[in-house]
C-alpha cells in the first residue's frame, strides 16, 4: 500500500504516517480512529488547487495536514498545534 490510497472519492492513509506525526504506535492510531480520539477532515481543491486534496487529522491538541494529488502522492506535510476544542472536530 502507498502511504495514501485514493479510490472512489475516499482516502485511506497508512497508520504509519499518523504514527510518526503523533508519536504513537500504529496499533494505537487505528484504535484512536475507531473510537474518535483521532478525527479527520478532507477538503477538495478548487480553481488553481483542482486535483488536490487537503487531509487534516486532529489528535490531542495537534494536527497533521497532508496535501495530496489524485494519485495519493503526498505533496506537502505539516504538523501544528491546535486548541483542544479544535482537535475533536471531525
C-alpha positions in Angstrom: 0.0 0.0 0.0 1.1 3.5 -0.7 1.1 5.9 2.2 -2.2 7.3 0.9 -4.6 5.4 -1.3 -7.4 7.3 -3.2 -10.3 5.4 -4.6 -13.8 6.4 -5.4 -13.6 9.7 -3.7 -12.3 8.2 -0.4 -8.8 8.2 1.1 -7.1 5.6 3.2 -3.9 6.8 5.0 -1.4 4.3 6.3 -1.4 4.3 10.1 2.4 4.6 10.0 2.1 8.2 8.6 -0.1 9.2 11.6 2.1 7.2 13.9 5.1 9.3 13.1 3.2 12.6 13.2 1.5 11.9 16.6 4.3 9.8 18.2 2.0 6.9 18.9 2.2 3.2 17.8 0.3 2.3 14.7 -2.0 -0.1 16.6 -3.0 2.8 18.9 -3.6 5.0 15.8 -6.1 2.5 14.4 -7.9 2.3 17.8 -7.9 6.1 18.2 -9.5 6.5 14.7 -12.2 3.9 15.6 -13.1 5.4 18.9 -13.0 9.1 17.8 -9.9 10.2 19.6 -8.4 11.0 16.2 -10.7 12.9 13.9 -10.2 14.0 10.3 -11.3 16.4 7.6 -11.0 16.1 3.8 -11.1 19.2 1.6 -11.2 19.1 -2.2 -9.3 21.8 -4.0 -11.0 24.1 -6.4 -9.7 26.6 -9.0 -5.9 26.6 -9.1 -6.0 23.8 -6.5 -8.2 21.5 -8.6 -6.9 17.9 -8.4 -5.5 18.4 -4.9 -7.0 17.4 -1.5 -6.1 18.5 1.9 -6.4 15.8 4.6 -6.2 17.0 8.2 -6.0 14.7 11.2 -6.6 16.0 14.8 -5.4 14.4 18.0 -4.6 15.6 21.5 -4.1 19.3 20.6 -2.0 18.5 17.4 -2.9 18.4 13.8 -1.3 16.6 10.8 -2.1 18.2 7.4 -1.4 16.3 4.2 -1.8 17.8 0.7 -2.2 15.0 -1.8 -2.8 14.7 -5.5 -5.3 12.4 -7.3 -2.8 9.5 -7.1 -2.5 9.9 -3.4 1.1 11.2 -3.6 1.9 13.4 -0.6 3.0 16.8 -1.9 3.1 18.6 1.4 3.1 17.5 5.0 2.8 19.7 8.1 2.1 19.4 11.8 0.9 22.1 14.1 -0.7 22.8 17.5 -4.5 23.3 17.6 -6.8 24.1 20.5 -8.1 21.1 22.4 -11.7 22.0 21.2 -10.5 22.1 17.6 -8.7 18.8 17.9 -12.0 17.0 18.3 -13.9 18.5 15.4 -14.4 15.9 12.6 
